[in-house]
Amino acid sequence: MAHITGILSSLLFFVTGIFCQNAPVFTTVQEGSMLVFQVREDLKVGDLAFRVTADDPDGDQLRFSIISSKFQMRDPFTGEVELAQKLDFETEPTINAVVSASDRNTRTTQDALIEVIDVNDEMPRFSEDYQARISERTVSGTAVIGDIRVTDSDQIGDTIEVYCLPAEPSIDNDPCDYFRIVEREASKSEWRGELVTKRGIDFEITPRFQVPVYVSDGKNSMIQNFEVAIDNEQDTAPLFIGFLTFTIEQTLAAGEVVATVAARDGDATPGEVPRAIRYEIESGSDRYNLFEIDSVTGTIRLRQDINSVNLPRNFVTINVVAREVLPGNQLGSTLGLTATQAQIIINIRDSSKLPPAFEPQIFNAYVVENCNGTQSIATINLVQRDQSTVSEYAISLETHADLFTVSPRTVSGSRPVTLNITDNCKLDYDQGLRNYKVIILATDTVSRLEGRGTVDVTLQDGNDNAPRFSQSNYPARIPEDFPGGQVFTTVSATDLDSGPNGEVCYKLDPPSKYFGIVYNTGQIYVKDCATPGFGDCLDYERQQDYKLNVVARDKCGEGLFSNATVSITVTNRNDNPPRVDQDYVTSILEGERDPNVQVTAIDPDGTTDIRYVLHYLG
């Protein structure tokens, strides 16, 4: 009976142990019946997101689990949860999950709410691709695009900023010179404003603008081009093109062609069909009634023989009017808008005369670059080939008149003409042209007959550039026992000149007792010395800083020069023993233990870690 009672007691204890087991209790922050966690949206996949915590009243070890599309349990025993898929506050600000905590026999399951914390990771964006079309007559201050809208889905960050992004200074017709952004309202999530003109616009200069508009929320930014097309308006008169001065022979007869003039629609642009142009000779400008013009082609012909008219001068002028053909075949009548006029000069040449000539016709001159100011470089002979009368000639330059001059400017008959350099400093072999083809023009002041001569100027390199060091000061640090003969730094200078003029050599000025320099490389070294760090060599205890003046001279020491400094710091080595500052003599009475004597030593190397040992000498 007692045995049966013991068995029943054991069973009763076992059953009681099972049915009295307590379930785990979550200790994580709760909101109502849900557990609440917060996670930043920029958390990376695999990073720790949060930790689930719970207590077990029975003290059992707990095991955690989670059901979620975005998260997974990293460690079921610690409750650490990691991110499994990327988060996005803007599309999913909260995420629902189910978490469980289990001991050996019981499980507690509870819904969880995971709040995603917004971060500034979204780009502010324009609500559309903005375009506009305006007339070139649009005045300053006009709103071209009246409702520009920018939105930012983030709820944090700086207030949205929008402005026209200026181009580099070298860029012509910067759109930001013509347009500006005007802000109407702005917040962290939305911006509204307008694109407004700043100045007048000319279709003929810029028919279309791409306006770069910059937007930023303080962290994220972008640029979007606003396209503004410009409509052409009738605001430019026809433009004459080509030469308006012509020369004809005195023997030209009636009906023969004198010249052809041409004009184009001043408002026409590439790809656009221009308006047709019609021509006429302005009434009263042809005083001798010599000419007529084809209204369509612009060809001018003689009405009568030149020789039949007694002209007081060897040239005549007429005014030609060019008119645009308007809709309805009407001709433009407003000068400066739909019509324009130009003076045509017609020189009449005596065919019996010969033009002047230069001898030699091509002359070679060689010039060494320097800054000696004005310099004569060539003399060629102007020859009057027609000997019937003495002619007068105007002398000028057709090319490079900004660098050269000719003298004299007027001559009578045959005589020498000299070519001069106006300023030799403007001729630079190293950075400019090295060859110049200078054309000298002689024009008969009466017949307008012309003759040309060419001077081929070859520029030769001069020693006009001093060497330039890569830096003005070269710092260096070396220990006081640096080996002699070894290089510790290098200076470098370059020269823009070529050949021997650009060959750079170096020296120390004044020379140094302790340092030397390799003349053609600029390598600086310590001179050989018997006791480095001591005596008459480099010694930190004697001098710590040295300044060397390095001279770089081109033509390997015979030309122009420049200077640089080498600043050398000598560092210390522990190469000196400490020294007791004096001899110490004292006495001590028999029986005394403390002689009350303090010994002091100094170390020239500057160390303070000196240790003392007493030796009994007997």
HELIX and SHEET records of a PDB file:
HELIX    1   1 ALA A    2  PHE A   19  1                                  18    
HELIX    2   2 PRO A  175  ASP A  177  5                                   3    
HELIX    3   3 ILE A  306  SER A  308  5                                   3    
HELIX    4   4 PRO A  327  ASN A  329  5                                   3    
HELIX    5   5 ASN A  424  LYS A  426  5                                   3    
HELIX    6   6 GLY A  499  GLY A  502  5                                   4    
HELIX    7   7 ASP A  554  GLY A  557  1                                   4    
SHEET    1   A 2 VAL A  25  PHE A  26  0                                        
SHEET    2   A 2 ALA A  54  ASP A  55 -1                                        
SHEET    1   B 5 GLN A  30  GLU A  31  0                                        
SHEET    2   B 5 MET A  34  ARG A  40 -1                                        
SHEET    3   B 5 ARG A 107  ILE A 117  1                                        
SHEET    4   B 5 THR A  94  SER A 102 -1                                        
SHEET    5   B 5 ARG A  63  ILE A  67 -1                                        
SHEET    1   C 3 LEU A  48  ARG A  51  0                                        
SHEET    2   C 3 GLU A  80  LEU A  83 -1                                        
SHEET    3   C 3 PHE A  71  ASP A  75 -1                                        
SHEET    1   D 4 ARG A 125  PHE A 126  0                                        
SHEET    2   D 4 ALA A 143  THR A 151 -1                                        
SHEET    3   D 4 GLU A 190  THR A 197 -1                                        
SHEET    4   D 4 PHE A 179  ALA A 186 -1                                        
SHEET    1   E 4 GLN A 131  SER A 135  0                                        
SHEET    2   E 4 SER A 221  ASP A 231  1                                        
SHEET    3   E 4 ARG A 208  SER A 216 -1                                        
SHEET    4   E 4 GLU A 161  CYS A 164 -1                                        
SHEET    1   F 2 LEU A 239  ILE A 241  0                                        
SHEET    2   F 2 ALA A 262  ARG A 264 -1                                        
SHEET    1   G 4 THR A 245  GLU A 249  0                                        
SHEET    2   G 4 ALA A 339  ARG A 349  1                                        
SHEET    3   G 4 PHE A 315  LEU A 326 -1                                        
SHEET    4   G 4 ILE A 277  ILE A 281 -1                                        
SHEET    1   H 4 THR A 245  GLU A 249  0                                        
SHEET    2   H 4 ALA A 339  ARG A 349  1                                        
SHEET    3   H 4 PHE A 315  LEU A 326 -1                                        
SHEET    4   H 4 GLN A 330  LEU A 331 -1                                        
SHEET    1   I 3 VAL A 257  THR A 260  0                                        
SHEET    2   I 3 THR A 299  LEU A 302 -1                                        
SHEET    3   I 3 PHE A 291  ILE A 293 -1                                        
SHEET    1   J 4 ALA A 357  GLU A 359  0                                        
SHEET    2   J 4 GLN A 375  VAL A 383 -1                                        
SHEET    3   J 4 ARG A 415  ILE A 421 -1                                        
SHEET    4   J 4 PHE A 404  SER A 407 -1                                        
SHEET    1   K 5 ILE A 362  VAL A 368  0                                        
SHEET    2   K 5 GLU A 450  GLN A 460  1                                        
SHEET    3   K 5 ASN A 435  ASP A 444 -1                                        
SHEET    4   K 5 GLU A 392  LEU A 397 -1                                        
SHEET    5   K 5 THR A 410  SER A 412 -1                                        
SHEET    1   L 2 ARG A 468  PHE A 469  0                                        
SHEET    2   L 2 ALA A 493  THR A 494 -1                                        
SHEET    1   M 4 ASN A 473  PRO A 479  0                                        
SHEET    2   M 4 PHE A 561  THR A 571  1                                        
SHEET    3   M 4 ASP A 545  ARG A 553 -1                                        
SHEET    4   M 4 CYS A 505  LEU A 508 -1                                        
SHEET    1   N 3 VAL A 487  THR A 490  0                                        
SHEET    2   N 3 GLN A 523  VAL A 526 -1                                        
SHEET    3   N 3 PHE A 515  ILE A 517 -1                                        
SHEET    1   O 2 ARG A 579  VAL A 580  0                                        
SHEET    2   O 2 ALA A 601  ILE A 602 -1                                        
END                                                                             
